[in-house]
Amino acid sequence: MEEVRTGSPSFTQERDVISYRCDRCRHTWFRPVENDLDVYDTVRVDLPDTTLYGTVWQVEDDRVQVRDTNSGRVLWVELWRVILY
């Protein structure tokens, strides 16, 4: 069974991470917050109501501007929601 889960920011082992939890099996896992994003990188963004794929347009300390591949819409998202693809 595969489904996209929205994680939540955490701090573990002296590093910012995103923690995920499977409600069905109670398994927990982590991934590091991306800290090496560059303009034109392809990314996935997990938002509360949708997942989108796009291209990085700008990177700031705690947020990233992403251009959605499907709609062409440009939006700012929190860095911890972005996964380098």
C-alpha positions as CSV (number, residue, x, y, z in Angstrom):
1,M,0.0,0.0,0.0
2,E,1.4,3.3,-1.0
3,E,0.1,6.8,-0.2
4,V,1.6,10.2,0.2
5,R,1.8,11.3,3.8
6,T,2.3,14.8,5.1
7,G,5.2,14.9,7.5
8,S,5.9,17.3,10.3
9,P,9.1,19.2,11.1
10,S,11.3,17.8,13.9
11,F,14.8,18.0,15.2
12,T,16.8,14.9,15.8
13,Q,20.5,14.0,15.9
14,E,21.4,17.6,15.7
15,R,19.7,18.0,12.3
16,D,16.3,19.3,11.1
17,V,14.2,16.4,9.8
18,I,10.7,15.6,8.7
19,S,9.0,12.9,10.6
20,Y,6.3,10.6,9.1
21,R,4.1,8.1,10.7
22,C,1.9,5.4,9.1
23,D,-1.4,5.3,10.9
24,R,-2.1,1.8,9.7
25,C,1.1,0.0,11.0
26,R,2.4,2.8,13.3
27,H,5.8,2.7,11.6
28,T,7.7,6.0,11.9
29,W,10.5,7.3,9.6
30,F,12.4,10.4,9.0
31,R,14.0,12.3,6.1
32,P,16.4,15.3,6.3
33,V,15.2,18.8,5.4
34,E,16.7,19.6,2.0
35,N,19.5,22.1,2.4
36,D,21.2,22.0,-1.0
37,L,18.4,23.2,-3.3
38,D,19.3,25.3,-6.3
39,V,17.3,27.2,-8.9
40,Y,15.9,24.9,-11.6
41,D,16.0,21.8,-9.4
42,T,12.9,19.6,-9.9
43,V,11.0,19.1,-6.6
44,R,7.9,17.5,-5.1
45,V,6.0,19.6,-2.6
46,D,3.7,17.9,-0.1
47,L,1.0,20.4,0.8
48,P,-1.9,19.6,3.3
49,D,-4.4,19.3,0.5
50,T,-2.3,18.2,-2.5
51,T,1.1,17.1,-3.8
52,L,2.6,19.1,-6.7
53,Y,5.7,18.8,-8.8
54,G,7.6,21.8,-10.0
55,T,10.8,23.7,-10.6
56,V,12.7,25.8,-8.0
57,W,12.7,29.5,-8.9
58,Q,14.2,31.0,-5.7
59,V,15.6,29.7,-2.4
60,E,15.5,31.6,0.9
61,D,16.5,30.5,4.4
62,D,13.2,28.8,5.3
63,R,11.1,28.9,2.1
64,V,11.3,28.1,-1.6
65,Q,9.5,29.6,-4.6
66,V,8.3,26.8,-6.8
67,R,6.7,26.9,-10.3
68,D,4.1,24.1,-10.6
69,T,4.7,22.0,-13.7
70,N,1.0,21.4,-14.4
71,S,-0.5,24.8,-13.9
72,G,2.4,27.2,-14.2
73,R,1.4,28.8,-10.9
74,V,4.3,30.1,-8.9
75,L,4.0,29.9,-5.1
76,W,6.2,30.1,-2.0
77,V,6.3,27.0,0.2
78,E,8.0,26.2,3.5
79,L,11.4,24.5,2.9
80,W,10.5,21.5,5.0
81,R,7.7,20.6,2.6
82,V,10.1,20.3,-0.4
83,I,11.6,17.0,-1.6
84,L,14.4,17.1,-4.2
85,Y,13.4,14.9,-7.1
